[in-house]
Amino acid sequence: MDINFIAKALKELGHPTRLMIYRAVVRAGYQGIAVGGLQQKLDIPGSTLSHHVSSLVSAGLIKQRREGRTLFCIAEYDTLQSVIGFLQDECCADEQIPRP
């Protein structure tokens, strides 16, 4: 995965409000969570929520789906796995095992 993509995702998750939003969206599962429900759950003003959700969408961390008048936020789990995998894949890569 592109390092610039990973850096943008981590940057967006580095903001406490966006991290709270993302965590709630991830917890909601594959059906997602309605924006109104997210706003109630986190007690965030609508304009603030919209701003932060937009940032998470632009980073590829969530997508949105409209059903009638209701807008849902759904986690992009493949992106989440890519970001986590990017960090995990490098674990101990340069470690040298001491020889007895």
C-alpha positions in Angstrom: 0.0 0.0 0.0 1.1 3.5 -0.8 2.9 5.2 2.1 1.1 8.5 1.4 -2.2 6.8 1.7 -1.2 5.2 5.0 0.1 8.5 6.3 -3.2 10.3 5.4 -5.2 7.6 7.2 -3.1 7.8 10.3 -3.2 11.6 10.2 -6.9 11.6 10.1 -7.1 9.1 13.0 -4.7 11.2 15.0 -7.5 13.7 15.9 -9.4 12.6 19.0 -12.9 13.4 17.7 -12.2 11.6 14.4 -10.8 8.6 16.3 -14.0 8.5 18.4 -16.2 8.7 15.3 -14.2 6.0 13.5 -14.3 3.7 16.5 -18.1 4.0 16.7 -18.4 3.4 12.9 -16.1 0.3 13.2 -18.2 -1.0 16.2 -21.4 -0.7 14.1 -20.3 -3.4 11.8 -21.0 -3.9 8.1 -24.5 -2.4 8.2 -23.0 0.9 9.4 -24.5 3.6 11.6 -26.9 6.4 10.6 -25.3 9.8 10.9 -28.1 10.9 13.2 -27.4 7.9 15.5 -23.7 8.7 15.4 -24.4 12.3 16.4 -26.6 11.2 19.3 -24.2 8.5 20.5 -21.2 10.8 20.5 -23.1 14.1 21.4 -21.4 16.0 18.6 -22.9 19.0 16.8 -24.1 18.2 13.3 -21.7 20.6 11.6 -18.7 19.3 13.5 -19.7 15.7 12.8 -20.1 16.4 9.1 -16.6 18.0 9.0 -14.9 15.1 10.6 -16.8 12.4 8.7 -15.8 14.2 5.5 -12.1 13.9 6.5 -12.5 10.2 7.2 -14.2 9.7 3.9 -11.5 11.5 2.0 -8.9 9.3 3.7 -10.7 6.2 2.5 -11.5 5.0 6.1 -15.3 5.2 5.8 -17.8 5.3 3.0 -21.4 6.6 3.1 -24.6 5.0 1.9 -28.0 6.8 1.5 -31.2 5.0 2.2 -34.1 7.4 1.6 -33.4 10.4 3.8 -31.0 8.5 6.0 -27.2 8.7 5.5 -25.2 5.8 6.9 -21.4 5.7 7.6 -19.7 2.3 7.0 -16.1 1.5 7.9 -13.9 0.5 5.0 -12.5 -2.6 6.7 -10.1 -3.4 3.9 -8.5 0.0 4.5 -8.3 -0.6 8.2 -6.6 -4.0 7.6 -4.2 -2.4 5.2 -3.2 0.3 7.7 -2.8 -2.2 10.6 -1.0 -4.6 8.3 1.4 -1.9 7.1 2.6 -1.4 10.7 2.5 -5.1 11.7 4.4 -6.3 8.6 7.4 -4.3 9.6 7.5 -5.6 13.2 11.0 -6.8 14.1 12.1 -6.8 10.4 15.5 -5.4 11.2 16.1 -7.4 14.4 19.1 -9.6 14.3 19.1 -12.8 16.3 22.2 -12.9 18.5 24.3 -16.0 17.8 25.4 -18.1 20.8 
